[in-house]
Amino acid sequence: MPYTWKVAALDYAVSQDGLSNVVTNVHWTCSKEDENGNSGYSYGSQGLPAPDPSNFTDWDNLDEYTVITWAVSEMGEERATGVQDSVDAQIAEKANPTRGTGVPW
């Protein structure tokens, strides 16, 4: 099953270096569900560097795929893989629990 990366929110500078509504931070979620309905979820944020003015995407032209691509690229392969590993570990724990909570009565 694939991971689903989504944008939860964007932080932006109203004006930066002559540009308007510059995305500075991406709040993201990553989730996945296995064939048995066991799911895992992670939430985080990723700061973005200042954009290249010659390759700037206007706020009204942004889409979720582009912004997630920026965030995952900026976090790097090791951190992105770590997020996905954490989601997989949650799913594995739900599928085959190793701990519990409760009382015996």
HELIX and SHEET records of a PDB file:
HELIX    1   1 PRO A   53  ASN A   55  5                                   3    
HELIX    2   2 TRP A   59  ASN A   61  5                                   3    
HELIX    3   3 GLU A   64  ALA A   95  1                                  32    
SHEET    1   A 3 THR A   4  GLN A  16  0                                        
SHEET    2   A 3 LEU A  19  GLU A  33 -1                                        
SHEET    3   A 3 SER A  39  GLY A  47 -1                                        
END                                                                             
